[in-house]
Amino acid sequence: MQILRLLTIALLLSGCTPAYDYAEDVDFTRFNSASLAPDSDLDSLDGARIAAAARTLLPTRGLEITSSEQASLWLHYQLKPETKLLTTMPRMLSRHGEFWDDEERVYGAVRQLKLVLWLTLPASERVIWRSKHNSAFPGEKLSGGERSRRIKQQVTELLSTYPPSK
C-alpha cells in the first residue's frame, strides 16, 4: 500500500511541469530581448490577455520587451485544439466473480484547447524553444478577472521552462 501511495505522488508531481523542447545547438545566454511576433492576434480578448501576461513575465526570464524590429526573439502563441478521451480507471485490485476488472473503458471525448508558446529567431523564423501546457485552456464559462488570472497562470508555467536547462 505504501508503494501505491509513493507511485501516486510521483505521478502527480511529474505532471506539473509543462512539456517543452528546445534546439540543443542554440546558446540561450546570447538572447536578451523579445517581442510578440508581428502576426500575433492582439485584437481578441484572450489574445490580449496572453500578450499582457507575456509582456509582464518575459523580463523575469531575462528577456527585455522591445519592438519586433529590435528583438532577438519573437514569442508566438497558439490555442491548439485537442481531443481528450474520457475513460474509466481499471480496478485491478477488485474481482468480479472469477475475473479481475482490469480493462480501461472509453465512455466519451471532450474537445479542449491547449496553450502553446514558442520562440523564434526573427531573421529565419527558426523555432528554438516550444512549450505546451498540460491543462486545458480556460473554458468559456470563465470570464473577466478569473479568466485573466488562469491565463496568466498558464503563461507563467510555460515560461518557467525558459531558458531551458541543458
C-alpha positions in Angstrom: 0.0 0.0 0.0 2.9 2.4 0.8 4.3 1.7 -2.7 1.0 2.7 -4.3 1.0 6.0 -2.4 4.5 6.8 -3.5 3.7 6.0 -7.1 0.6 8.2 -7.0 2.6 11.1 -5.6 5.3 10.6 -8.2 2.7 10.6 -11.0 1.1 13.8 -9.6 4.4 15.6 -9.4 5.6 14.6 -12.8 2.5 16.1 -14.4 3.2 19.6 -13.0 5.9 20.8 -15.5 4.7 21.7 -19.0 6.1 19.7 -21.9 8.8 21.7 -23.6 11.5 21.2 -26.2 14.4 23.3 -27.5 17.2 23.5 -30.1 20.3 22.0 -28.5 22.7 23.9 -30.7 21.5 27.3 -29.5 23.3 29.3 -26.8 20.3 30.8 -25.0 22.5 33.2 -22.9 23.0 35.4 -26.0 19.4 36.4 -26.1 18.4 39.5 -24.1 15.2 40.8 -25.7 11.9 39.6 -27.0 8.8 40.8 -28.7 5.4 39.3 -29.5 5.5 38.0 -33.1 4.2 40.6 -35.6 1.4 38.2 -36.6 0.1 37.8 -33.0 -3.6 38.2 -32.5 -3.9 41.1 -30.1 -7.4 42.0 -31.0 -9.2 39.1 -29.3 -9.8 39.2 -25.6 -7.8 36.1 -24.9 -5.0 37.2 -27.3 -4.7 40.4 -25.4 -4.6 38.5 -22.1 -1.9 36.2 -23.3 0.1 39.1 -24.6 -0.2 41.1 -21.4 0.9 38.1 -19.3 3.9 37.5 -21.6 4.9 41.2 -21.5 4.8 41.0 -17.7 6.7 37.7 -17.4 9.3 37.7 -20.1 11.5 40.2 -18.2 11.5 37.8 -15.3 13.1 35.2 -17.6 15.9 37.6 -18.7 14.2 39.0 -21.9 13.6 42.7 -22.1 10.5 43.7 -24.1 11.3 45.6 -27.2 9.9 46.3 -30.6 9.7 43.4 -33.1 12.4 45.1 -35.2 14.9 45.2 -32.3 14.0 41.9 -30.6 16.4 39.0 -30.6 13.5 36.6 -30.2 9.8 36.6 -31.2 7.2 35.0 -29.0 4.3 33.2 -30.7 1.3 31.5 -29.2 -1.5 29.2 -30.4 -4.6 27.7 -28.9 -4.3 24.2 -30.2 -7.4 22.0 -30.3 -7.1 18.5 -28.9 -9.5 15.7 -28.1 -9.3 14.1 -24.6 -10.7 10.7 -24.2 -12.8 10.1 -21.1 -12.0 6.7 -19.7 -12.8 4.6 -16.6 -9.9 3.6 -14.4 -9.2 -0.1 -14.3 -10.0 -1.6 -10.9 -7.1 -4.0 -10.9 -7.5 -4.8 -7.3 -11.1 -5.9 -7.4 -12.6 -9.1 -8.6 -15.9 -9.6 -10.3 -16.8 -13.2 -9.9 -13.9 -15.2 -11.3 -12.4 -12.3 -13.3 -10.2 -9.3 -12.4 -11.6 -6.0 -13.7 -8.5 -4.6 -15.3 -9.9 -3.2 -18.5 -10.0 0.6 -19.2 -13.1 1.7 -21.0 -13.7 4.8 -23.1 -17.0 6.5 -22.4 -16.7 9.8 -24.2 -14.5 12.5 -25.6 -14.1 16.2 -24.9 -12.6 18.8 -27.3 -10.4 21.3 -25.5 -7.8 23.9 -26.3 -4.2 23.8 -25.1 -2.0 26.9 -24.9 1.3 26.6 -26.8 4.1 29.2 -26.7 7.2 29.1 -28.9 10.2 31.4 -29.6 11.7 32.0 -33.0 14.7 33.8 -34.4 13.3 36.9 -36.2 15.6 36.6 -39.3 14.9 33.0 -40.1 11.7 32.3 -38.0 13.5 29.1 -36.8 11.8 27.7 -33.7 14.4 27.4 -30.9 12.1 26.8 -27.9 8.5 25.5 -27.5 6.3 24.7 -24.6 2.7 23.3 -24.4 0.6 23.4 -21.3 -0.7 20.2 -19.9 -4.1 21.5 -18.8 -6.9 22.8 -20.9 -7.1 26.5 -21.7 -9.8 28.2 -19.5 -13.2 27.4 -20.9 -15.9 29.8 -22.0 -17.7 29.6 -18.6 -14.9 31.7 -17.0 -14.8 35.4 -17.7 -13.2 38.6 -16.6 -10.7 38.6 -13.8 -10.8 34.8 -13.1 -10.2 34.1 -16.8 -7.3 36.6 -16.9 -5.8 35.0 -13.7 -5.9 31.5 -15.1 -4.4 32.6 -18.4 -1.6 34.4 -16.6 -1.0 31.2 -14.5 -0.7 29.1 -17.7 1.7 31.6 -19.3 3.8 31.7 -16.1 4.0 27.9 -16.0 5.0 27.7 -19.7 7.7 30.4 -19.4 9.1 28.7 -16.3 10.8 26.3 -18.7 12.8 29.1 -20.4 15.7 29.3 -20.6 16.0 25.6 -20.9 18.3 23.7 -18.5 20.7 21.7 -20.6 
